[in-house]
């Protein structure tokens, strides 16, 4: 198997050639389940595990391999497994905050070129959720593409697509019915040889059905949505990378009930560029767009050129990101204090270190 088909390009070749890796070969992470991995290299596909020094040197989970990563491995053909020694620098990275109260990053996928943001044209359609996803995708460096699936369940798909286009300027939007095989041909140009595409979205929007249709094979399980409330159910339980029949790579991901952004400040500015431009016309530089006189943003809401719910979404997301920044700073300071305590303790037990 040729590496370039899997997405190997001059970026990774440059980092590979930057230092000696005798006895190691490049491979790509195609699956992660708990602590185990599956990789694919020129020799083929095999299970893999990380070596001890990589595990112990990792500052947090974000330093561990994720689906899409290129890694340096030592293939052990006799045991049909590989040992992962290093994670190569990532070209793009999609992350979210872990669910719950803990302030930590969860890497979803890495080194992707295009993100298919999938939502369904039924009761699940949510403009505010799309804005949230878009901020993270723009931040990652990948190209967002919105897929409005299940057009067969929508009375007026064109109007729904026009509403989505209003909050996603510059983003390609495709209407499709994956279960009927309609609209999928429009996705082929994004998946040329060497390109990596990931499907991202909530449970039940049809990501697994799209994967099966594009691969021309039922590789992923599918489950019908609940008839009572259109809520989706998990069909895919882990991230998996697939090689496309005509080249290119496709990654399917589990649906997400909750999506909290992680380090998406500039991406959020890209999503809400219209509000940013209006804010530049406000009388006060630090205008909060609430009750201040001369607020151009509130004026736009008043004349109907800006939806008030869009401003509410922007303010809410900004508050979340600011709060997350403060939590990260506090966590970093706490970790720094722990390191100093360890150093001082070592100096007390080893007087020579004091000099």
N, C-alpha and C positions, 0 to 999 in steps of 0.2 A: 504493500500500500504506500503510495507516494504522499509525503507529508503535506505538500501544498494543497492536496485535495481536502485535507482536514483543517486547512486554515493557516498552515505555516507560511510565513511571508518574510520579507526583508527585516521587519521590526524584530521578530524573534530570532532570525538568523544573526543579526547584529549582536544581540545580547548573548547568544550562544557562543559566538566567536570571541567575545570579549575576554574570556578566561578559559583555562584548561579544565576539561571535565573527562579525564581519562577513564575509560571503561563505562561511561554513562552514555545513554542515548536519549533523544527527545521523544516525548510521548504526550498525549493529550488526555485529560481526565474526561471520561464520558459518563461516569455515574458515581454517585456518592450515597452510601447508605450507612448511617451511624459512623463508625470509625473506618469502614472499609471502602475501597475504591475499585473501579475498573478503569483501565487505561487502554489506549490503542496507540500502537507505534508501527513502524514499517514491518515489524515481525508479526503484527496482528494484535488481537485483543486478549487481555489477560487480567486477572485480579492483581491488586497492588496494595501495599501498606507503606506508611511513612516510617522512616528510620528514626531511631531514638534521638539523635542530635537535632533533627528538625522539630520533633515534638517538644523537646525541652527548651529550645531556643526561641520558640514562638511566644511573642508577647501576649497574644490572645488568639481566638479562633480565626480571625481574619487572615492570619499568617498561614493557616492550613490550606491545602489545596481545595479548590471548588470546581464544580463542573464548568468546563470551558478552559481551565488553566492548562498551560503548557508546563511540563515538569521534566526534570532530569532524572532518569531512572536507571537502575541496574537490572537488566532482564536476567532472570534465573530460569532458563529454558527447561532445565531438568526438573524443576519444581513447579513449572507452569505458573510463575508469579513474578512480580517485579517489586523492587524497593524504591520508593520515592525519596530522593536525596535533596531536591531543591525545587522551589516554585519560581519559574521565570517571571520577570516583571510583566505586569498586566497592562494591556493596551487600553482596554475599557473594563469597567466594573459596575455591575448593578447591585446596589445594596439597599437594605431597609433596616430600621430599628427592630430589634428582636421584640416579640410580643411580650406584654407585661410591663412591669415597673423597671426592670433592669435596663440600664443605659449601655447598650452594646450593639455592635454592628453585626448584621447577618448578611453575608455575601450570597446573593442569589445565583448569579452566573457571571462569568468573566469572558473577556475577549470576543464580544459579539459585535457584529457590524450593524445589524438591523434588529429592532425590537417590534414585534407584532403585538400591539396592545389590543387584546381581544375583549369585546363586550357584546352582549346580546341585545337584539332589538325587541326585548319584551320588558317586563317590569323591572329587570335588572339594570336598564340603561340609566346611568347616573353621571351627569356632566361633572359634578364636583369630584367624583372619584377619578375620572379621566384626567382632570387637571392635576391631581395629586400624582398619578402615575407619570404624566408627562414631565413634571419637574425633575423626577428621579432619572428618567431616561435622558433628558437633555444634559443633566449633570454628568452622566456616565460617559458621554462622548459618542454614543451610538445614535443611529437614525431611528426616530420613532415613526411607526406606521400604524394607523388605527384600522382595525378590522371590526366592522359591525356585522356580527353573525346572526343567524336565525332570522333572516329577512322574511322567511315564510310565516313567522309569527307576528309580523308587524303590518298594520293596515296601510301605513304610509312611510316606507323606508326612506324615500327621498327627503321628506321634510325632517325626519330624525337626523339624517346625515347632514343636512344644512345646519341644524342646531349644533351638532358636534363641531362642524367646521368653524362656527363663530368663536369657539373657545380654543381652537387649535390651528391658528393661522400658520401656513407654511408646512403643515403636516398632511401627507397623503392619506386619504380615507377610502376604504374599499367596502362595499356592501356585498355580503355573500350569504349563502345558505349552504353550509358545509355538508349537512346531511343529504342535501339534494345534489351536491357537486356543482353548485352554481357560484360563479365569481372567483373560483380558485385559480383559473388560468392567469388572472391579473397578478397573482403573487409570485409566479415563476421568475420574472426578471430580477427579483430581490435575492434569489438564491442561486447565483452563479457559482461556478467552481471556486472553492476557496473561501466563499462568504459564509459567515455564521449568523443564523437567524434564531431568535428565541421567541417563544410564545409566552405572554404574560397576561394575567387577568384573574378574575374571581373564579370561584368554583361554579361549574355548570354552564359556562359561557360557550363551551364547545371546542376547547383547545385540543383535546385528545382526538375528537372527530376530525378536526383540521389536519392534525398530524397523520392520522390514518389515511386520509384522502391524498395528502401530498406524497406520502410514501407508497401509495397504492398497496397497502397491506394493513391488516388489523393488528398493529404492534402494541396499541394502547387500549386499555379497557375504557368503555364509555358507560355512563349511567344517566338515565332520564332525570330531568329536573323534577322537583316536587310539584305536583299539579295544583296544590292549594295556594302557593304563594310565589311560584316561579323561582324559589331559592335553589341554588345549585348544590350539588353534592360532590364530594371528592371522588374522582375517578383515578387520577394520577396521584401517587403518594410520594414520589421522589423525582428529582430532576434527572433527565436522561438525554444524551446527545445521540443523534441518528445521522448517518451518512445518506444524503439524498441520492436517488437513482441517477440523476444527471449531474452530479457534483454538488458541492455545497454541503453545509451542515445545518441541521435543525435541532433545537433543544426544546423539549416540552417540559413544563414545570407544573407543580401542584397548584391548585387554586388557592387564593388567599382571602380569608375572611377579613383580615385586618392589614392595612398597609400604612405604616408610619414612615415618613421619609427619613433619610439619614444623609446629612451633609449635602443638601440640595439647594443651597442658597442661590447660586448663580442660575441653576436650572429653573428655579421658581421665578426668577426675574425674566427668563426667556418665555415662560408660559404666560406670565401676566405683563407682557411688554406694553400692552395698551394702557394698563393702569400706571405703569412706570412713566410713560410719556405724559399722561395727564398730570401725574404728581409733579412733574417738572414745571408745570404752569401754575401750581398752587402759590398763594401769596407767601406762605411760610415754608421754609425749607424743611422743617421738621413736622410738617402737617400730618396728623394722624387720620385725616379724612373722616372726622366724626362731626364736630360742631364748629370747627374753626371757620372764620370768615375768609372768603376768597379761595375756597377749596374747589379746584377744577374737577376733582373726582366726583364730589357730591353734586356739582353742577351737571356733570355728564349723566348721573343717575336721574337727576331732575328732568332733563330734557329727553330721557329715554334712550340715549346712545350707549349707556352702560347699564348692565343688569346689576341690581343691588346684591343679588345672591353671589355674583362673581366677586364683588368687593368683599363680601363676608367670607368667602372661601379663601381669598388672598390673605386677609387679616388673620384668619384662623391658622392657616399654614405657616405664616410668618411667626406667629406666637409660638407654635410648636417647635419650629426650627431654632428660635432664640432660646427657648427653654432647654432644648436639647444641647445647644452649645454651652449653656451654663452648667448643665449636668456633666457634660464631657470635661469641661475645665475643672470642675470639682473632683471628678474621678481621677484626672491626671495629677492634680495636686496631691491627692491622697496616695496615689501610687508613688509619687516622688518622695513623700515623707517616709513611706515604707522602705524605699531604697536607701535613704540617708540613715535610717535606724539600723539597717543591716550593715552599712559601711562603718558606722560608729561602733557597733558591737564587734565587728571584725578588728577594728583598730585597738579596742580595749584588750582583746585576747592576743593580739600580735603587735607588741610595742614597736617593732621595727617599721611597721607601716606608718607610724606617727611622723617619722622623719621624712 
